[in-house]
Amino acid sequence: MIKFIHTADIHLDSPLKGLEAHEGAPVEEIRGATRKAFDNMIELAIEEKVDFVLIAGDLYDGDWKDYNTGLFFAGRMGRLSRAGIRVFIVSGNHDAASQITRAMPLPENVTFLSTKNPESVKLDDPGVIIHGQGYSKRAVTDNLAFRYPQYVPGYFNIGMLHTSLTGRTGHENYAPCSIDELKSKGYDYWALGHVHKQEIVDKDPWIVFPGNIQGRHIKETGAKGATLVTVEDGTITGVTEKELDVVRWAVCEVDMSKCQTMDDVNDAVRLKLEQELEKTEGRTLAVRLILTNKSPVHAQLVNRTAQLTGEFRGIAVGTGDIWIEKVKFHTSRQKSLEEIFPPGTPIAGLLKSIQDLKLNEETIMDLVPELSALKKKLPPEIFNNPEMHNHNESFSGQFFDLFPDNFDPSTDHIDMLRNEVQEFLIARLIQHGDDR
């Protein structure tokens, strides 16, 4: 029987984004998350007594900030060496040979496959041959798989490749190739890397992305880990996903349609967080809250976003190891403005002017650079301190939060921004009236 672990996209010592700026956040736990997840992988390999470990690219997160990253990795490889476990690595775009400038001596059980040509390594015991090629530069747009050799009879053949295949959303199109091309090589298992979401591309033969071992931001939600593969008599009998992450990211949508009071809002948020925390099995939970649907308290939510964000963070830390990455207010009024303020009234005319507010690509292009420069000069308390009740400061924080991190005035972001600015102004106008 043969056992091996297939992992990729470890991004060792990569910072987790979106949490460290928050007061009371577990900074050290966040900074050490990728190391702890990697330690979990080492423990899994030793516990399962695997024959070898495959790392299919992006072991590092670019050039090291200091030698501690390399020392940590070398030490963990030493543990595997003492357990008789070999490690085979192909470099990816983040740890290409040109990016890592500091050499670190590693134990003899570690093999980096060639970055110049496909390399094949035979393991006569247990009868495995591993084919692979790493990146010699950060951006590899050539089809590396094309030059991989055909399978070697009498061995269990494994191909290692850091690739986007024919393309994956959110990932650069590196080392592109087709599934049929991989199948044509005749290998028994393809150990891929580069895509951070676990995906079984095919089962005949097995073509697998294990995903990364630790989510690093809100776009990397859900369980993260590595793939444990079992082979008996040359046939794969088990492909199992093993969870390794220590901080779990989640997007929680909270229905506000039945919330009549702000106490109801807090109760709904608390319940949702409790439910999400139960799924983590003791891990720290990093959450983006999204308040949704038509709500009786819509105007209050829009008017108090900064304060409520602070309150929700308080609910989170009181519930358990939960840290709020961001709160999005996507609620709407239950009644139309015409129902609230009949046509012909003075306030109805003012509301019509707000609804007719024009924001287009040209005006946004002029506006955004000034807003970005201003935001950098303002203290962070303006954006997230619940103690701030001054209307001007509150407006600044809420207005800037309308801009996505990757705001692009040539996209639908303009329509989204226009709608949110209009809704903010309308809510301000009716804040002393009935919340609808």
C-alpha positions in Angstrom: 0.0 0.0 0.0 1.2 3.5 -0.8 0.0 6.7 1.0 0.9 10.2 0.2 -0.3 13.8 0.9 -1.0 16.2 -1.9 -0.9 19.9 -0.8 -0.3 23.2 -2.5 -0.5 27.0 -2.1 0.7 27.1 1.4 1.9 30.7 1.1 4.0 30.3 4.3 4.0 33.4 6.5 1.5 35.1 4.3 -0.5 37.7 6.3 -4.2 37.2 6.7 -5.9 40.2 5.4 -8.8 42.2 6.9 -8.4 41.5 10.6 -5.3 42.9 12.2 -6.5 46.5 12.2 -9.3 45.7 14.6 -9.0 46.5 18.2 -8.7 43.3 20.2 -8.1 41.1 17.2 -5.9 38.0 17.9 -2.9 39.4 16.0 -0.4 36.7 16.8 -2.9 33.9 16.0 -3.6 35.6 12.7 0.0 36.1 11.8 0.9 32.5 12.7 -2.1 30.9 10.9 -0.3 29.6 7.9 2.5 28.1 10.1 -0.1 26.4 12.4 -1.9 25.0 9.4 1.4 23.7 8.0 2.2 22.1 11.4 -1.2 20.4 11.1 -0.1 19.0 7.8 3.2 17.7 9.3 1.3 16.0 12.1 -1.1 14.4 9.6 1.8 13.0 7.5 3.4 11.5 10.6 0.2 10.1 12.0 -0.8 8.6 8.7 2.7 7.2 8.1 2.7 8.5 4.5 5.4 7.5 2.1 5.9 11.1 0.8 4.4 14.5 0.6 3.8 16.5 -2.7 3.8 20.3 -2.6 2.5 21.5 -6.0 3.7 25.1 -5.9 3.5 28.3 -3.9 5.1 27.0 -0.8 6.2 30.6 -0.1 4.4 33.9 -0.5 7.2 35.6 -2.5 10.6 36.6 -1.3 11.2 36.0 2.5 11.0 39.0 4.8 13.8 37.3 6.9 15.4 33.9 7.4 12.8 32.8 9.9 10.5 31.6 7.1 13.2 29.4 5.7 14.3 28.2 9.1 10.7 27.2 10.0 10.3 25.2 6.8 13.7 23.5 7.2 12.8 22.5 10.8 9.5 20.9 9.7 11.2 19.1 6.9 13.7 17.7 9.5 10.7 16.3 11.4 9.5 14.5 8.3 13.0 13.3 7.5 13.3 11.7 11.0 9.9 10.0 10.3 11.3 8.6 7.0 9.0 10.8 4.8 10.2 12.3 1.6 9.0 15.6 0.2 8.7 16.6 -3.5 8.1 20.2 -4.5 7.5 22.1 -7.7 7.9 25.9 -7.5 4.9 28.1 -8.4 4.5 31.7 -9.4 4.9 33.0 -5.8 8.1 31.1 -5.1 9.7 30.9 -8.5 13.5 30.6 -8.5 13.9 34.3 -9.4 11.8 35.4 -6.5 13.6 33.4 -3.7 17.0 35.0 -3.3 18.1 33.5 -0.1 19.4 29.9 -0.1 18.5 27.7 2.8 20.1 24.2 3.2 17.4 21.6 3.5 17.4 18.0 4.7 18.1 15.3 2.1 14.5 14.1 2.1 13.5 17.3 0.2 13.6 17.4 -3.6 12.8 20.5 -5.6 12.1 19.3 -9.2 13.8 21.1 -12.1 12.6 24.5 -13.3 14.3 24.1 -16.7 12.7 20.9 -18.0 10.3 18.3 -16.8 12.1 16.0 -14.3 11.1 12.4 -13.3 12.1 10.9 -10.0 11.8 7.1 -9.5 11.1 5.6 -6.1 11.7 1.9 -6.7 10.3 1.2 -3.2 7.3 1.8 -3.2 7.2 1.7 -7.0 6.3 5.3 -7.8 7.6 7.7 -10.4 7.0 11.5 -10.0 7.0 13.8 -13.0 7.1 17.6 -12.6 8.5 21.0 -13.5 8.6 24.2 -11.4 8.5 27.8 -12.4 11.8 29.5 -13.3 10.0 32.9 -13.3 7.0 34.4 -11.7 4.7 34.5 -14.8 4.8 31.2 -16.8 2.4 31.4 -19.7 3.9 28.5 -21.6 2.2 25.1 -21.7 4.6 23.1 -19.4 2.5 19.9 -19.6 3.2 19.6 -23.3 6.7 18.5 -22.6 6.0 16.1 -19.8 7.0 12.5 -20.7 4.6 9.7 -21.2 3.9 7.3 -18.3 6.5 4.7 -17.3 5.0 1.2 -17.3 5.4 -0.8 -14.0 5.2 2.3 -11.8 2.5 4.4 -10.3 2.8 7.6 -12.2 2.2 11.0 -10.6 2.3 14.4 -12.4 2.9 17.6 -10.5 2.0 20.9 -12.1 1.2 24.4 -10.9 -1.4 25.5 -13.4 -4.8 27.2 -14.0 -5.7 24.5 -16.6 -8.0 26.2 -19.1 -8.6 29.1 -16.7 -10.1 29.5 -13.2 -11.9 32.7 -12.0 -9.6 34.8 -9.7 -6.4 33.1 -10.8 -3.8 34.2 -13.4 -3.7 32.0 -16.5 -0.4 30.3 -15.7 1.0 27.2 -17.4 -2.3 26.7 -19.3 -3.2 23.2 -20.6 -6.3 21.1 -21.2 -7.7 18.2 -19.2 -7.4 16.0 -22.2 -3.8 16.8 -22.5 -3.1 15.7 -19.0 -5.1 12.5 -19.6 -3.0 11.8 -22.7 0.1 11.3 -20.6 -1.3 8.2 -19.0 -0.5 9.1 -15.4 -2.4 7.7 -12.5 -2.7 10.9 -10.5 -2.2 14.6 -11.3 -1.2 16.7 -8.3 -2.1 20.3 -9.3 -1.7 23.6 -7.5 -2.5 27.3 -8.1 -6.3 27.2 -7.5 -7.1 27.9 -3.9 -10.4 26.1 -3.8 -10.4 22.3 -3.5 -11.6 20.8 -6.7 -11.6 17.2 -8.1 -11.3 18.0 -11.8 -11.6 14.3 -12.9 -11.5 10.8 -11.5 -10.3 8.9 -14.6 -7.5 9.6 -13.9 -7.6 11.6 -10.7 -6.9 15.2 -11.4 -7.0 17.2 -8.2 -6.6 20.7 -6.8 -6.3 20.4 -3.0 -6.8 24.1 -2.5 -4.7 26.0 0.0 -4.2 24.9 3.6 -5.3 28.2 5.2 -7.7 30.8 4.0 -6.1 34.2 4.0 -9.0 36.6 3.3 -12.8 36.7 2.8 -12.6 35.3 -0.7 -11.1 32.1 0.7 -14.1 30.9 2.7 -14.8 27.4 4.1 -12.7 24.5 5.1 -9.1 24.4 3.9 -6.6 21.5 3.9 -4.8 18.9 1.9 -5.6 15.6 0.1 -4.7 12.2 1.5 -4.3 9.6 -1.2 -4.2 5.8 -0.7 -3.0 3.4 -3.4 -3.3 -0.4 -3.3 -2.0 -2.7 -6.0 -1.5 0.2 -8.3 -5.1 1.5 -7.9 -6.2 4.5 -6.0 -8.6 3.4 -3.3 -9.0 6.6 -1.3 -8.9 10.3 -2.0 -9.8 12.1 1.2 -9.8 15.8 2.0 -8.2 16.6 5.4 -9.0 19.9 7.1 -5.9 21.7 8.3 -6.9 25.4 8.7 -6.9 27.2 12.1 -8.8 30.3 11.1 -12.0 29.7 9.1 -13.5 32.5 6.9 -17.2 32.7 6.3 -19.8 35.1 4.7 -22.9 35.3 6.9 -26.1 36.7 5.5 -28.6 37.8 8.2 -32.2 38.3 7.2 -33.5 41.6 8.6 -37.1 41.3 7.2 -38.6 40.3 10.6 -36.6 42.6 12.8 -38.9 45.2 14.3 -36.4 46.7 16.8 -32.6 47.1 17.1 -32.7 44.4 19.8 -34.2 42.1 17.2 -31.3 43.0 14.9 -28.7 42.1 17.5 -30.5 38.8 18.3 -30.6 37.8 14.7 -26.8 38.6 14.3 -26.0 36.7 17.5 -27.9 33.6 16.4 -26.3 33.6 12.9 -22.8 33.9 14.4 -23.6 31.0 16.9 -24.7 28.8 14.0 -21.6 29.5 12.0 -19.3 29.0 14.9 -20.7 25.5 15.5 -19.4 24.5 12.0 -15.8 25.4 12.8 -15.1 22.7 15.3 -13.1 24.9 17.6 -11.4 27.1 15.1 -11.3 30.9 15.1 -14.0 32.3 12.9 -13.5 35.3 10.7 -16.8 36.6 9.4 -18.2 39.1 6.9 -21.7 40.0 8.0 -24.2 41.0 5.3 -27.6 42.3 6.5 -30.2 41.7 3.8 -33.8 42.0 2.7 -36.5 44.6 3.2 -36.6 45.6 6.8 -38.8 47.7 9.1 -35.6 49.1 10.6 -33.9 49.9 7.3 -33.4 53.6 8.0 -31.9 53.0 11.4 -29.5 50.5 9.9 -28.4 52.9 7.2 -28.0 55.8 9.7 -26.0 53.8 12.3 -23.6 51.7 10.2 -20.4 52.7 12.1 -21.9 52.3 15.5 -23.6 49.0 14.6 -20.4 47.6 13.2 -18.8 48.2 16.6 -21.7 46.6 18.4 -21.7 43.5 16.1 -18.0 43.1 16.8 -18.9 43.2 20.5 -21.5 40.5 20.0 -19.0 38.4 18.1 -16.3 38.4 20.7 -18.9 37.7 23.4 -20.1 34.7 21.5 -16.8 33.0 21.0 -13.6 33.2 18.9 -15.2 35.3 16.3 -13.8 38.3 14.5 -15.8 40.5 12.2 -13.9 41.3 9.0 -16.5 43.7 7.7 -20.2 44.5 7.9 -22.2 45.1 4.7 -25.7 46.8 5.0 -27.7 45.5 2.0 -31.2 46.1 3.4 -34.0 48.1 1.8 -37.2 49.9 2.7 -40.4 47.9 3.0 -42.5 50.8 1.5 -41.8 53.0 -1.5 -41.0 56.6 -1.0 -44.3 57.5 -2.6 -46.1 55.6 0.1 -44.1 57.3 2.9 -44.3 60.8 1.4 -47.1 61.4 -1.0 -46.3 63.4 -4.2 -46.8 67.1 -4.0 -45.4 67.5 -0.5 -42.2 69.6 0.0 -40.2 66.7 1.3 -41.3 64.5 -1.7 -39.8 67.1 -4.0 -36.5 67.0 -2.1 -36.5 63.2 -2.2 -37.1 63.4 -6.0 -34.0 65.5 -6.3 -31.9 63.0 -4.4 -33.2 60.2 -6.5 -32.2 62.1 -9.6 -28.6 62.5 -8.3 -26.2 61.9 -11.2 -23.0 60.0 -10.8 -21.2 58.9 -14.0 -17.8 57.6 -14.9 -16.4 61.0 -15.6 -17.4 62.6 -12.3 -16.3 59.5 -10.4 -12.9 59.6 -12.0 -12.5 63.2 -10.8 -13.8 62.3 -7.4 -12.2 59.1 -6.4 -8.5 60.2 -6.3 -9.5 63.1 -3.9 -11.5 60.8 -1.7 -8.7 58.2 -1.6 -6.2 60.8 -0.6 -8.5 62.2 2.1 -9.2 58.8 3.5 -5.5 58.1 4.0 -5.2 61.3 6.1 -8.2 60.6 8.4 -7.7 58.6 11.6 -9.1 55.0 11.5 -11.4 55.8 14.4 -13.6 57.8 12.0 -14.4 54.6 10.1 -15.1 52.0 12.8 -15.2 53.6 16.3 -18.8 53.1 17.7 -18.2 55.9 20.1 -18.2 58.4 17.3 -21.6 60.0 17.0 -20.8 63.2 15.3 -22.8 63.3 12.0 -20.0 64.5 9.9 -17.5 61.9 11.1 -20.1 59.2 10.9 -20.9 60.2 7.3 -17.2 60.1 6.4 -16.8 56.6 7.6 -20.0 55.3 6.0 -19.5 57.1 2.7 -16.0 55.7 2.2 -17.2 52.2 3.1 -19.4 52.4 0.0 -16.3 52.0 -2.2 -15.3 48.4 -2.9 -11.6 47.7 -2.3 -11.1 47.3 -6.1 -13.4 50.1 -7.1 -13.5 50.5 -10.9 -15.5 53.4 -12.3 -15.8 51.7 -15.7 -17.9 48.9 -14.2 -21.3 48.4 -12.5 -19.7 49.7 -9.3 -21.0 53.1 -10.4 -24.6 52.0 -10.3 -24.0 50.4 -6.9 -22.3 53.5 -5.5 -25.1 55.8 -6.9 -27.8 53.7 -5.3 -26.0 53.5 -1.9 -25.3 57.2 -1.8 -28.9 58.0 -2.6 -30.2 55.5 0.0 -27.8 57.0 2.6 -29.1 60.5 1.9 -32.7 59.5 1.9 -32.3 57.6 5.2 -30.7 60.8 6.7 -33.6 62.8 5.6 -36.2 60.6 7.2 -34.2 59.5 10.2 -36.4 61.4 12.7 -39.6 60.0 11.2 -41.0 56.5 11.1 -38.5 53.8 10.2 -39.8 52.1 7.1 
